[in-house]
Amino acid sequence: MQKTTHKYKHLFFDLDHTLWDFEANSEATLRILFSSYQLSRYFTDYEQFHAKYEVHNRFLWAQYRRSNVDKKTLNVQRFYLPFAEVGFDDHAVAQQFANDYLRISATQTLLFPNTMEVLDELKERYTLHIITNGFKEVQNKKLVNSGLRSYFTNIFISELIGVQKPDTYFFDYAVKSCHASKKECLVIGDSLEADIRGAQKAGIDQVFFNTRQLDFEGEVTHEISALKELLTFL
């Protein structure tokens, strides 16, 4: 297929849920820890633990993006709270569990389908970068362990910049760091709030990676449900 000529020079990819399969890698990590910490003593099964964890994790991440909780609180409370719900009230164990989760999850390497194939093609025509709200301790390790690091010129991590996506300063900082204009840039991510709306407010085109086929309000520059679809217009 003949490629359409585009103005873009820089592609900014979110990492978790966009290239690195966060759900699959997190699931593998949590199952390892559920077994090693013998959590079946407190939970009916892994599914009960995971359901409780997901509720707290999603809420705390939303609070973290709004700067309502700090990183340490998020990291520990997302485990302490589901533990406490079933009578396992041990903050020290939750802290160690949280540390182990970050350490082990960074070693997981599952990517979304065709990630490498797509990046191999795109790197020939564009300069690629990562933009992430993930923790600085693990994001670079994820990139290296999964074989992604060599594709990207810059890794922009919110902790190091000082603000989180969707703050416009994050996007402005990334664009300026690349000595680019916003018209030359395209943001690709799975989060309507953090990636898409953040890029829109900053005046940057976006690709909404909508793997779950979610209904949403408002316009986006592009919408895809598989990474390979990028090659149809880039």
N, CA, C and O of each residue as an XYZ file, in Angstrom:
936
protein
N       0.847     -1.197      0.000
C       0.000      0.000      0.000
C       0.882      1.247      0.000
O       1.854      1.325      0.751
N       0.550      2.194     -0.820
C       1.319      3.432     -0.873
C       1.014      4.285      0.352
O      -0.146      4.481      0.714
N       2.047      4.778      0.969
C       1.866      5.566      2.177
C       1.504      7.014      1.832
O       2.029      7.597      0.883
N       0.591      7.574      2.630
C       0.246      8.973      2.468
C       1.350      9.831      3.077
O       1.843      9.539      4.167
N       1.729     10.881      2.376
C       2.762     11.768      2.893
C       2.179     12.609      4.021
O       1.121     13.219      3.869
N       2.880     12.637      5.159
C       2.398     13.407      6.298
C       3.465     14.373      6.776
O       4.650     14.244      6.470
N       2.998     15.336      7.533
C       3.867     16.394      8.045
C       4.654     15.963      9.273
O       5.605     16.639      9.664
N       4.269     14.837      9.890
C       4.865     14.471     11.165
C       6.324     14.052     11.015
O       6.720     13.416     10.039
N       7.108     14.436     12.027
C       8.507     14.015     12.104
C       8.775     13.257     13.402
O       9.679     12.425     13.470
N       7.979     13.555     14.433
C       8.198     12.963     15.755
C       6.934     12.255     16.230
O       5.850     12.838     16.240
N       7.084     10.997     16.622
C       5.977     10.222     17.167
C       6.241      9.969     18.655
O       7.294      9.455     19.033
N       5.272     10.337     19.484
C       5.389     10.191     20.933
C       4.445      9.081     21.398
O       3.225      9.243     21.382
N       5.022      7.964     21.808
C       4.243      6.808     22.241
C       4.127      6.749     23.756
O       5.122      6.884     24.468
N       2.915      6.548     24.245
C       2.746      6.107     25.624
C       3.344      4.701     25.717
O       3.439      4.002     24.708
N       3.747      4.281     26.920
C       4.354      2.952     27.063
C       3.342      1.913     27.572
O       3.001      0.971     26.857
N       2.871      2.092     28.801
C       1.955      1.117     29.393
C       0.596      1.159     28.699
O       0.047      2.233     28.454
N       0.068     -0.005     28.388
C      -1.228     -0.157     27.725
C      -1.206      0.235     26.247
O      -2.233      0.163     25.571
N      -0.039      0.651     25.744
C       0.047      1.061     24.334
C       1.055      0.202     23.577
O       0.750     -0.313     22.502
N       2.246      0.049     24.130
C       3.259     -0.847     23.563
C       3.483     -2.039     24.500
O       3.376     -3.198     24.098
N       3.793     -1.725     25.740
C       4.031     -2.746     26.777
C       2.678     -3.157     27.337
O       1.932     -2.317     27.842
N       2.356     -4.448     27.250
C       1.028     -4.928     27.634
C       0.910     -4.952     29.149
O       1.176     -5.963     29.799
N       0.508     -3.823     29.684
C       0.463     -3.663     31.132
C      -0.443     -4.693     31.793
O      -0.065     -5.294     32.799
N      -1.636     -4.903     31.238
C      -2.576     -5.818     31.866
C      -2.004     -7.230     31.968
O      -2.078     -7.859     33.023
N      -1.437     -7.723     30.873
C      -0.892     -9.083     30.868
C       0.328     -9.200     31.776
O       0.472    -10.181     32.506
N       1.199     -8.204     31.731
C       2.415     -8.249     32.545
C       2.109     -8.074     34.029
O       2.736     -8.707     34.879
N       1.152     -7.221     34.330
C       0.744     -7.037     35.720
C       0.094     -8.304     36.261
O       0.349     -8.712     37.394
N      -0.745     -8.920     35.440
C      -1.403    -10.165     35.851
C      -0.375    -11.246     36.177
O      -0.489    -11.933     37.192
N       0.625    -11.394     35.316
C       1.661    -12.398     35.558
C       2.399    -12.118     36.864
O       2.687    -13.032     37.635
N       2.700    -10.843     37.100
C       3.413    -10.454     38.314
C       2.573    -10.694     39.559
O       3.059    -11.241     40.550
N       1.318    -10.285     39.503
C       0.446    -10.439     40.668
C       0.198    -11.905     41.005
O       0.070    -12.257     42.178
N       0.129    -12.755     39.999
C      -0.068    -14.184     40.263
C       1.169    -14.770     40.953
O       1.049    -15.596     41.858
N       2.341    -14.341     40.522
C       3.576    -14.787     41.175
C       3.558    -14.382     42.645
O       3.866    -15.190     43.521
N       3.197    -13.129     42.910
C       3.215    -12.614     44.273
C       2.089    -13.199     45.120
O       2.277    -13.440     46.312
N       0.933    -13.428     44.526
C      -0.180    -14.054     45.259
C       0.254    -15.402     45.815
O      -0.081    -15.766     46.942
N       1.007    -16.131     45.001
C       1.493    -17.441     45.439
C       2.606    -17.317     46.466
O       2.570    -17.982     47.501
N       3.610    -16.461     46.189
C       4.771    -16.387     47.076
C       4.429    -15.786     48.443
O       5.066    -16.116     49.443
N       3.432    -14.910     48.485
C       3.001    -14.332     49.765
C       1.882    -15.146     50.423
O       1.366    -14.783     51.481
N       1.527    -16.238     49.780
C       0.494    -17.147     50.312
C      -0.799    -16.400     50.661
O      -1.356    -16.567     51.746
N      -1.254    -15.586     49.732
C      -2.437    -14.769     49.984
C      -3.724    -15.572     49.978
O      -4.780    -15.047     50.332
N      -3.656    -16.838     49.583
C      -4.845    -17.701     49.658
C      -5.269    -17.923     51.114
O      -6.353    -18.447     51.370
N      -4.423    -17.528     52.059
C      -4.794    -17.588     53.472
C      -5.858    -16.539     53.808
O      -6.601    -16.670     54.781
N      -5.910    -15.489     52.972
C      -6.792    -14.365     53.270
C      -7.893    -14.168     52.230
O      -8.994    -13.728     52.562
N      -7.597    -14.492     50.985
C      -8.565    -14.309     49.903
C      -9.105    -15.667     49.453
O      -8.413    -16.681     49.531
N     -10.336    -15.668     48.987
C     -10.947    -16.901     48.498
C     -10.118    -17.503     47.372
O      -9.896    -18.713     47.323
N      -9.666    -16.639     46.470
C      -8.829    -17.055     45.353
C      -8.163    -15.823     44.745
O      -8.400    -14.699     45.188
N      -7.333    -16.040     43.733
C      -6.641    -14.924     43.087
C      -7.632    -13.905     42.531
O      -7.395    -12.700     42.610
N      -8.746    -14.390     41.965
C      -9.714    -13.503     41.334
C     -10.306    -12.517     42.345
O     -10.524    -11.350     42.020
N     -10.560    -12.977     43.551
C     -11.092    -12.069     44.576
C     -10.058    -10.992     44.914
O     -10.384     -9.809     45.004
N      -8.824    -11.416     45.097
C      -7.753    -10.449     45.379
C      -7.631     -9.437     44.246
O      -7.558     -8.233     44.490
N      -7.609     -9.922     43.016
C      -7.392     -9.039     41.877
C      -8.537     -8.042     41.718
O      -8.305     -6.877     41.397
N      -9.754     -8.488     41.939
C     -10.905     -7.589     41.824
C     -10.812     -6.450     42.834
O     -11.080     -5.296     42.499
N     -10.436     -6.769     44.056
C     -10.301     -5.732     45.089
C      -9.125     -4.808     44.767
O      -9.226     -3.590     44.914
N      -8.039     -5.380     44.337
C      -6.868     -4.586     43.958
C      -7.206     -3.604     42.843
O      -6.827     -2.435     42.913
N      -7.916     -4.065     41.815
C      -8.235     -3.222     40.666
C      -9.035     -1.995     41.075
O      -8.785     -0.897     40.578
N      -9.986     -2.169     41.967
C     -10.795     -1.027     42.421
C      -9.910      0.049     43.036
O     -10.015      1.224     42.685
N      -9.043     -0.356     43.948
C      -8.182      0.615     44.621
C      -7.106      1.169     43.691
O      -6.784      2.356     43.751
N      -6.556      0.324     42.843
C      -5.493      0.765     41.943
C      -5.999      1.837     40.977
O      -5.336      2.855     40.776
N      -7.168      1.611     40.383
C      -7.722      2.583     39.437
C      -8.024      3.911     40.129
O      -7.727      4.982     39.598
N      -8.608      3.829     41.304
C      -8.932      5.057     42.039
C      -7.664      5.833     42.395
O      -7.599      7.047     42.202
N      -6.666      5.132     42.911
C      -5.440      5.800     43.344
C      -4.661      6.388     42.173
O      -4.076      7.464     42.300
N      -4.647      5.690     41.025
C      -3.979      6.258     39.850
C      -4.672      7.534     39.397
O      -4.006      8.495     39.012
N      -6.002      7.556     39.438
C      -6.735      8.772     39.070
C      -6.374      9.910     40.021
O      -6.211     11.054     39.596
N      -6.252      9.591     41.301
C      -5.862     10.607     42.282
C      -4.418     11.068     42.072
O      -4.103     12.248     42.224
N      -3.559     10.130     41.724
C      -2.143     10.452     41.474
C      -1.997     11.394     40.287
O      -1.217     12.345     40.338
N      -2.756     11.131     39.201
C      -2.686     11.999     38.020
C      -3.144     13.415     38.339
O      -2.730     14.372     37.685
N      -4.003     13.542     39.352
C      -4.494     14.863     39.755
C      -3.667     15.454     40.900
O      -4.014     16.496     41.455
N      -2.574     14.775     41.242
C      -1.672     15.218     42.322
C      -2.359     15.241     43.684
O      -1.980     16.019     44.559
N      -3.366     14.393     43.866
C      -4.057     14.305     45.153
C      -3.406     13.314     46.102
O      -3.612     13.387     47.314
N      -2.618     12.381     45.558
C      -1.810     11.477     46.384
C      -0.415     11.420     45.778
O      -0.235     11.645     44.581
N       0.570     11.116     46.620
C       1.930     11.020     46.101
C       2.230      9.589     45.663
O       1.437      8.672     45.877
N       3.384      9.429     45.052
C       3.778      8.140     44.489
C       3.854      7.040     45.540
O       3.383      5.927     45.306
N       4.442      7.339     46.695
C       4.590      6.319     47.737
C       3.229      5.849     48.231
O       3.018      4.657     48.455
N       2.309      6.791     48.399
C       0.967      6.442     48.848
C       0.288      5.531     47.839
O      -0.282      4.504     48.206
N       0.348      5.906     46.576
C      -0.239      5.070     45.523
C       0.353      3.674     45.552
O      -0.378      2.684     45.565
N       1.661      3.596     45.563
C       2.337      2.316     45.419
C       2.005      1.350     46.549
O       1.847      0.154     46.308
N       1.899      1.845     47.769
C       1.644      0.970     48.913
C       0.153      0.757     49.154
O      -0.285     -0.366     49.402
N      -0.626      1.839     49.081
C      -2.040      1.737     49.425
C      -2.830      0.849     48.469
O      -3.823      0.243     48.872
N      -2.405      0.763     47.209
C      -3.150     -0.081     46.272
C      -3.085     -1.558     46.675
O      -3.915     -2.358     46.246
N      -2.098     -1.912     47.499
C      -2.022     -3.274     48.027
C      -2.515     -3.357     49.475
O      -3.197     -4.308     49.856
N      -2.159     -2.347     50.272
C      -2.573     -2.360     51.674
C      -4.096     -2.376     51.809
O      -4.635     -3.105     52.642
N      -4.789     -1.582     51.002
C      -6.248     -1.469     51.142
C      -6.971     -2.784     50.838
O      -7.838     -3.176     51.618
N      -6.654     -3.487     49.736
C      -7.313     -4.794     49.551
C      -6.915     -5.813     50.613
O      -7.726     -6.655     50.998
N      -5.668     -5.746     51.091
C      -5.269     -6.637     52.185
C      -6.133     -6.369     53.426
O      -6.662     -7.292     54.047
N      -6.260     -5.074     53.770
C      -6.991     -4.704     54.982
C      -8.460     -5.100     54.905
O      -9.083     -5.404     55.923
N      -9.010     -5.096     53.694
C     -10.421     -5.461     53.517
C     -10.709     -6.892     53.976
O     -11.824     -7.195     54.400
N      -9.716     -7.761     53.893
C      -9.931     -9.160     54.290
C      -9.241     -9.476     55.621
O      -9.019    -10.640     55.953
N      -8.906     -8.425     56.378
C      -8.367     -8.624     57.715
C      -6.865     -8.800     57.802
O      -6.337     -9.107     58.871
N      -6.157     -8.606     56.671
C      -4.701     -8.733     56.658
C      -4.121     -7.327     56.794
O      -3.683     -6.727     55.812
N      -4.124     -6.819     58.007
C      -3.780     -5.418     58.279
C      -2.304     -5.317     58.661
O      -1.963     -5.223     59.840
N      -1.435     -5.337     57.649
C       0.008     -5.305     57.896
C       0.663     -4.378     56.876
O       0.916     -4.766     55.736
N       0.929     -3.158     57.304
C       1.463     -2.141     56.397
C       2.862     -2.515     55.911
O       3.210     -2.250     54.760
N       3.655     -3.124     56.774
C       5.029     -3.491     56.402
C       5.025     -4.533     55.280
O       5.830     -4.445     54.353
N       4.140     -5.498     55.356
C       4.041     -6.506     54.306
C       3.562     -5.862     53.012
O       4.051     -6.200     51.934
N       2.610     -4.937     53.108
C       2.119     -4.242     51.915
C       3.243     -3.454     51.246
O       3.329     -3.391     50.019
N       4.100     -2.856     52.067
C       5.242     -2.115     51.523
C       6.192     -3.043     50.774
O       6.645     -2.713     49.677
N       6.494     -4.191     51.352
C       7.388     -5.145     50.702
C       6.750     -5.712     49.444
O       7.425     -5.897     48.431
N       5.468     -5.985     49.505
C       4.722     -6.485     48.341
C       4.793     -5.462     47.214
O       5.015     -5.822     46.058
N       4.604     -4.188     47.549
C       4.661     -3.120     46.556
C       6.037     -3.050     45.907
O       6.147     -2.885     44.692
N       7.083     -3.175     46.715
C       8.450     -3.158     46.174
C       8.688     -4.341     45.248
O       9.295     -4.198     44.186
N       8.212     -5.497     45.653
C       8.375     -6.699     44.835
C       7.585     -6.595     43.535
O       8.032     -7.065     42.489
N       6.423     -5.983     43.608
C       5.609     -5.806     42.403
C       6.363     -4.976     41.368
O       6.419     -5.354     40.198
N       6.938     -3.864     41.778
C       7.685     -3.023     40.841
C       8.898     -3.764     40.285
O       9.193     -3.682     39.093
N       9.589     -4.479     41.149
C      10.797     -5.193     40.720
C      10.473     -6.288     39.704
O      11.131     -6.397     38.670
N       9.472     -7.086     40.000
C       9.156     -8.220     39.132
C       8.456     -7.773     37.852
O       8.723     -8.309     36.776
N       7.566     -6.797     37.966
C       6.830     -6.360     36.772
C       7.772     -5.814     35.707
O       7.516     -5.968     34.512
N       8.849     -5.185     36.127
C       9.805     -4.631     35.168
C      10.519     -5.704     34.358
O      11.105     -5.412     33.316
N      10.471     -6.945     34.835
C      11.125     -8.045     34.111
C      10.187     -8.716     33.110
O      10.622     -9.548     32.314
N       8.916     -8.362     33.146
C       7.950     -8.963     32.224
C       8.074     -8.316     30.846
O       8.395     -7.132     30.742
N       7.821     -9.083     29.798
C       8.192     -8.601     28.462
C       7.086     -8.713     27.409
O       7.365     -8.585     26.216
N       5.849     -8.948     27.821
C       4.787     -9.084     26.833
C       4.423     -7.732     26.226
O       4.192     -6.758     26.943
N       4.376     -7.689     24.905
C       4.027     -6.472     24.175
C       2.716     -6.685     23.437
O       2.257     -7.817     23.281
N       2.114     -5.585     22.982
C       0.920     -5.715     22.153
C       1.303     -6.318     20.801
O       2.439     -6.169     20.351
N       0.350     -7.001     20.156
C       0.654     -7.640     18.870
C       1.252     -6.666     17.856
O       0.793     -5.533     17.707
N       2.294     -7.142     17.163
C       2.948     -6.427     16.068
C       3.723     -5.182     16.502
O       4.076     -4.348     15.668
N       3.988     -5.056     17.804
C       4.712     -3.871     18.282
C       6.051     -3.702     17.571
O       6.340     -2.631     17.039
N       6.860     -4.743     17.560
C       8.187     -4.646     16.955
C       8.099     -4.395     15.448
O       8.843     -3.580     14.902
N       7.200     -5.089     14.799
C       7.026     -4.928     13.353
C       6.665     -3.486     13.003
O       7.218     -2.908     12.067
N       5.746     -2.919     13.753
C       5.311     -1.545     13.507
C       6.449     -0.559     13.786
O       6.695      0.345     12.987
N       7.136     -0.729     14.906
C       8.239      0.175     15.238
C       9.378      0.065     14.235
O      10.022      1.064     13.913
N       9.629     -1.140     13.743
C      10.671     -1.321     12.731
C      10.389     -0.474     11.492
O      11.302      0.117     10.915
N       9.133     -0.418     11.090
C       8.774      0.386      9.916
C       8.799      1.879     10.226
O       9.322      2.676      9.447
N       8.236      2.244     11.358
C       8.124      3.664     11.675
C       9.471      4.327     11.936
O       9.652      5.502     11.618
N      10.406      3.596     12.505
C      11.699      4.207     12.825
C      12.462      4.632     11.578
O      13.376      5.453     11.658
N      12.090      4.076     10.423
C      12.749      4.454      9.176
C      12.282      5.816      8.676
O      12.965      6.448      7.871
N      11.120      6.274      9.152
C      10.548      7.519      8.636
C      10.343      8.597      9.697
O      10.134      9.764      9.365
N      10.402      8.215     10.959
C      10.119      9.163     12.038
C      11.129      8.993     13.171
O      11.798      7.965     13.282
N      11.223     10.029     14.012
C      11.960      9.931     15.262
C      10.956      9.564     16.339
O       9.936     10.235     16.497
N      11.241      8.501     17.083
C      10.298      7.955     18.050
C      10.707      8.305     19.476
O      11.892      8.321     19.811
N       9.708      8.586     20.309
C       9.934      8.934     21.707
C       8.892      8.244     22.584
O       7.837      7.833     22.101
N       9.197      8.121     23.880
C       8.264      7.596     24.868
C       7.800      8.740     25.763
O       8.599      9.580     26.178
N       6.490      8.765     26.059
C       5.945      9.697     27.055
C       5.155      8.859     28.063
O       4.228      8.148     27.676
N       5.503      8.932     29.332
C       4.892      8.031     30.316
C       4.732      8.682     31.679
O       5.564      9.480     32.109
N       3.646      8.325     32.348
C       3.426      8.708     33.741
C       3.915      7.636     34.711
O       3.794      7.793     35.926
N       4.461      6.555     34.180
C       4.907      5.452     35.028
C       6.082      5.836     35.920
O       6.714      6.875     35.728
N       6.358      4.984     36.892
C       7.426      5.267     37.857
C       8.804      5.173     37.196
O       9.067      4.265     36.408
N       9.663      6.113     37.525
C      10.986      6.188     36.894
C      11.830      4.942     37.168
O      12.663      4.562     36.345
N      11.615      4.302     38.330
C      12.431      3.138     38.677
C      12.223      1.969     37.731
O      13.117      1.142     37.550
N      11.045      1.901     37.128
C      10.734      0.709     36.345
C      10.591      0.945     34.841
O      10.743      0.003     34.064
N      10.305      2.168     34.412
C      10.006      2.361     32.996
C      11.194      2.050     32.089
O      11.033      1.388     31.064
N      12.364      2.514     32.451
C      13.537      2.213     31.625
C      13.850      0.722     31.635
O      14.271      0.168     30.620
N      13.649      0.075     32.770
C      13.885     -1.368     32.850
C      12.916     -2.128     31.949
O      13.306     -3.084     31.280
N      11.658     -1.706     31.933
C      10.678     -2.324     31.038
C      11.134     -2.214     29.587
O      11.078     -3.183     28.831
N      11.581     -1.032     29.214
C      12.006     -0.791     27.833
C      13.191     -1.668     27.454
O      13.224     -2.246     26.368
N      14.151     -1.763     28.347
C      15.348     -2.560     28.067
C      15.003     -4.047     28.026
O      15.377     -4.748     27.086
N      14.291     -4.526     29.043
C      13.997     -5.957     29.142
C      13.109     -6.463     28.019
O      13.207     -7.624     27.619
N      12.244     -5.599     27.510
C      11.333     -6.020     26.442
C      11.892     -5.767     25.049
O      11.231     -6.063     24.054
N      13.114     -5.220     24.969
C      13.748     -4.991     23.681
C      13.299     -3.725     22.962
O      13.556     -3.572     21.768
N      12.632     -2.818     23.671
C      12.099     -1.608     23.043
C      13.041     -0.405     23.093
O      12.903      0.523     22.297
N      13.982     -0.418     24.011
C      14.744      0.815     24.285
C      15.424      1.408     23.051
O      15.463      2.628     22.893
N      15.954      0.563     22.185
C      16.745      1.062     21.053
C      15.910      1.803     20.006
O      16.468      2.496     19.155
N      14.602      1.668     20.056
C      13.744      2.345     19.080
C      13.558      3.831     19.385
O      13.201      4.604     18.497
N      13.798      4.233     20.634
C      13.371      5.551     21.078
C      14.538      6.484     21.377
O      15.492      6.124     22.067
N      14.431      7.690     20.839
C      15.471      8.696     21.039
C      15.396      9.292     22.433
O      16.421      9.447     23.096
N      14.203      9.625     22.884
C      14.008     10.227     24.207
C      12.954      9.459     24.994
O      11.986      8.947     24.432
N      13.161      9.392     26.302
C      12.195      8.794     27.215
C      11.748      9.900     28.169
O      12.519     10.330     29.027
N      10.522     10.353     28.023
C       9.998     11.426     28.854
C       9.120     10.816     29.949
O       8.062     10.253     29.671
N       9.584     10.939     31.214
C       8.895     10.365     32.362
C       8.387     11.502     33.238
O       9.144     12.404     33.596
N       7.118     11.457     33.577
C       6.489     12.578     34.284
C       7.212     12.931     35.584
O       7.370     14.108     35.906
N       7.645     11.928     36.322
C       8.349     12.181     37.588
C       9.571     13.067     37.386
O       9.864     13.928     38.215
N      10.276     12.854     36.292
C      11.502     13.607     36.030
C      11.205     14.999     35.484
O      11.996     15.926     35.658
N      10.058     15.136     34.822
C       9.675     16.435     34.278
C       9.041     17.303     35.358
O       9.173     18.527     35.342
N       8.352     16.658     36.296
C       7.762     17.394     37.406
C       6.261     17.566     37.319
O       5.639     18.056     38.261
N       5.667     17.169     36.201
C       4.208     17.192     36.048
C       3.786     15.942     35.302
O       4.587     15.309     34.615
N       2.510     15.596     35.449
C       1.974     14.393     34.815
C       1.183     14.753     33.564
O       0.591     15.829     33.478
N       1.181     13.847     32.600
C       0.152     13.940     31.583
C      -1.188     13.876     32.317
O      -1.323     13.037     33.207
N      -2.178     14.696     32.007
C      -2.358     15.512     30.801
C      -1.915     16.962     30.905
O      -2.305     17.769     30.061
N      -1.130     17.326     31.888
C      -0.671     18.710     32.021
C       0.000     19.159     30.720
O       0.867     18.461     30.193
N      -0.395     20.301     30.215
C       0.167     20.773     28.939
C       1.664     21.015     29.029
O       2.367     20.929     28.022
N       2.162     21.319     30.230
C       3.603     21.537     30.374
C       4.383     20.290     29.993
O       5.458     20.383     29.402
N       3.839     19.110     30.334
C       4.511     17.858     29.982
C       4.732     17.790     28.472
O       5.841     17.515     28.012
N       3.681     18.039     27.712
C       3.769     17.941     26.247
C       4.640     19.060     25.674
O       5.418     18.836     24.747
N       4.505     20.260     26.228
C       5.340     21.370     25.765
C       6.820     21.062     25.990
O       7.666     21.330     25.137
N       7.105     20.496     27.154
C       8.493     20.147     27.490
C       9.035     19.115     26.509
O      10.152     19.257     26.012
N       8.254     18.084     26.230
C       8.708     17.025     25.325
C       8.970     17.575     23.927
O       9.992     17.264     23.316
N       8.057     18.382     23.428
C       8.211     18.939     22.080
C       9.443     19.846     22.007
O      10.239     19.744     21.074
N       9.593     20.721     22.984
C      10.737     21.640     22.988
C      12.055     20.878     23.110
O      13.057     21.255     22.504
N      12.044     19.813     23.893
C      13.266     19.015     24.066
C      13.712     18.366     22.762
O      14.893     18.073     22.576
N      12.764     18.146     21.869
C      13.073     17.539     20.574
C      13.351     18.587     19.501
O      13.578     18.252     18.339
N      13.331     19.860     19.902
C      13.553     20.963     18.952
C      12.591     20.845     17.778
O      12.969     21.018     16.619
N      11.345     20.548     18.106
C      10.327     20.330     17.082
C       9.219     21.362     17.224
O       9.125     22.051     18.240
N       8.391     21.460     16.207
C       7.158     22.234     16.306
C       6.022     21.264     16.594
O       6.115     20.078     16.275
N       4.958     21.764     17.193
C       3.835     20.885     17.528
C       3.191     20.283     16.285
O       2.658     19.175     16.336
N       3.238     21.001     15.180
C       2.650     20.497     13.939
C       3.395     19.274     13.413
O       2.853     18.498     12.627
N       4.632     19.112     13.851
C       5.449     17.980     13.405
C       5.287     16.755     14.301
O       5.897     15.714     14.055
N       4.462     16.881     15.343
C       4.399     15.847     16.378
C       3.046     15.141     16.391
O       2.017     15.719     16.041
N       3.079     13.881     16.802
C       1.873     13.063     16.921
C       1.989     12.234     18.193
O       3.004     11.573     18.413
N       0.955     12.265     19.033
C       0.920     11.505     20.283
C       0.060     10.259     20.083
O      -1.042     10.341     19.540
N       0.566      9.112     20.521
C      -0.138      7.836     20.382
C      -0.290      7.229     21.772
O       0.703      6.935     22.437
N      -1.542      7.040     22.213
C      -1.742      6.495     23.552
C      -3.129      5.951     23.765
O      -4.030      6.162     22.953
N      -3.296      5.238     24.881
C      -4.556      4.550     25.166
C      -5.474      5.332     26.092
O      -6.657      5.012     26.202
N      -4.945      6.351     26.757
C      -5.737      7.069     27.754
C      -6.349      8.327     27.150
O      -5.639      9.233     26.713
N      -7.679      8.365     27.132
C      -8.357      9.563     26.630
C      -7.995     10.787     27.452
O      -7.793     11.872     26.907
N      -7.914     10.612     28.763
C      -7.618     11.751     29.633
C      -6.150     12.166     29.542
O      -5.840     13.315     29.228
N      -5.259     11.228     29.818
C      -3.842     11.575     29.943
C      -3.176     11.852     28.606
O      -2.441     12.831     28.471
N      -3.422     11.004     27.618
C      -2.732     11.122     26.331
C      -3.478     12.004     25.334
O      -2.920     12.964     24.801
N      -4.739     11.673     25.087
C      -5.466     12.307     23.992
C      -5.915     13.722     24.349
O      -5.626     14.672     23.621
N      -6.620     13.856     25.469
C      -7.066     15.198     25.848
C      -5.886     16.081     26.222
O      -5.900     17.285     25.967
N      -4.868     15.484     26.825
C      -3.670     16.254     27.145
C      -2.997     16.793     25.901
O      -2.604     17.959     25.857
N      -2.862     15.953     24.890
C      -2.252     16.388     23.630
C      -3.119     17.439     22.944
O      -2.603     18.414     22.398
N      -4.421     17.242     22.972
C      -5.320     18.216     22.354
C      -5.170     19.590     22.987
O      -5.085     20.595     22.282
N      -5.136     19.637     24.301
C      -4.992     20.919     24.995
C      -3.657     21.582     24.670
O      -3.528     22.806     24.684
N      -2.677     20.745     24.380
C      -1.353     21.284     24.032
C      -1.235     21.633     22.551
O      -0.220     22.172     22.111
N      -2.289     21.320     21.782
C      -2.271     21.651     20.358
C      -1.508     20.660     19.505
O      -0.906     21.031     18.498
N      -1.532     19.379     19.912
C      -0.790     18.334     19.204
C      -1.777     17.281     18.696
O      -2.712     16.919     19.411
N      -1.582     16.792     17.486
C      -2.422     15.731     16.930
C      -2.251     14.450     17.730
O      -1.226     14.235     18.377
N      -3.287     13.591     17.672
C      -3.281     12.400     18.520
C      -3.802     11.177     17.768
O      -4.533     11.284     16.783
N      -3.397     10.009     18.273
C      -3.961      8.721     17.865
C      -4.454      8.026     19.127
O      -3.666      7.703     20.016
N      -5.754      7.799     19.199
C      -6.342      7.099     20.337
C      -6.279      5.601     20.083
O      -6.944      5.089     19.183
N      -5.471      4.893     20.886
C      -5.325      3.445     20.770
C      -6.447      2.807     21.584
O      -6.287      2.531     22.773
N      -7.573      2.579     20.936
C      -8.807      2.171     21.601
C      -9.022      0.671     21.450
O      -9.873      0.235     20.675
N      -8.250     -0.114     22.189
C      -8.311     -1.564     22.067
C      -9.637     -2.129     22.557
O     -10.052     -3.202     22.118
N     -10.301     -1.425     23.455
C     -11.549     -1.921     24.034
C     -12.783     -1.404     23.291
O     -13.919     -1.672     23.683
N     -12.537     -0.660     22.216
C     -13.647     -0.136     21.413
C     -14.623      0.665     22.290
O     -15.840      0.505     22.196
N     -14.063      1.519     23.132
C     -14.870      2.327     24.028
C     -15.588      3.435     23.265
O     -15.035      4.026     22.337
N     -16.807      3.704     23.662
C     -17.505      4.875     23.145
C     -16.985      6.104     23.884
O     -16.718      6.040     25.083
N     -16.843      7.212     23.181
C     -16.336      8.419     23.821
C     -16.887      9.644     23.109
O     -17.305      9.585     21.953
N     -16.874     10.745     23.827
C     -17.346     12.003     23.271
C     -16.162     12.827     22.782
O     -15.045     12.695     23.283
N     -16.423     13.672     21.802
C     -15.372     14.534     21.287
C     -14.648     13.922     20.103
O     -14.840     12.753     19.769
N     -13.822     14.725     19.484
C     -13.093     14.307     18.295
C     -11.657     13.932     18.654
O     -11.086     14.450     19.613
N     -11.091     13.030     17.872
C      -9.663     12.730     17.945
C      -9.120     12.774     16.526
O      -9.875     12.617     15.567
N      -7.814     12.987     16.387
C      -7.230     13.050     15.049
C      -7.333     11.710     14.345
O      -7.728     11.638     13.181
N      -6.972     10.639     15.064
C      -7.065      9.279     14.532
C      -7.494      8.348     15.660
O      -7.249      8.635     16.832
N      -8.123      7.253     15.314
C      -8.471      6.203     16.268
C      -8.094      4.859     15.669
O      -8.404      4.579     14.511
N      -7.416      4.017     16.472
C      -7.046      2.677     16.020
C      -7.393      1.677     17.114
O      -7.542      2.053     18.276
N      -7.519      0.417     16.751
C      -7.730     -0.638     17.745
C      -6.589     -1.647     17.731
O      -6.554     -2.556     18.560
N      -5.652     -1.493     16.793
C      -4.463     -2.346     16.697
C      -3.305     -1.501     16.195
O      -3.488     -0.635     15.338
N      -2.121     -1.748     16.723
C      -0.965     -0.931     16.352
C      -0.683     -0.971     14.852
O      -0.221      0.014     14.277
N      -0.959     -2.101     14.227
C      -0.659     -2.242     12.805
C      -1.424     -1.220     11.951
O      -1.007     -0.894     10.839
N      -2.540     -0.722     12.480
C      -3.316      0.279     11.747
C      -2.544      1.585     11.569
O      -2.858      2.371     10.675
N      -1.548      1.822     12.404
C      -0.731      3.015     12.223
C      -0.088      3.070     10.850
O       0.102      4.145     10.281
N       0.244      1.905     10.326
C       0.961      1.852      9.054
C       0.065      2.189      7.860
O       0.557      2.350      6.744
N      -1.233      2.296      8.087
C      -2.125      2.662      6.998
C      -2.151      4.161      6.750
O      -2.594      4.604      5.690
N      -1.679      4.951      7.718
C      -1.687      6.406      7.505
C      -0.383      7.093      7.910
O      -0.264      8.312      7.782
N       0.589      6.332      8.392
C       1.891      6.925      8.709
C       2.977      6.363      7.795
O       4.142      6.745      7.913
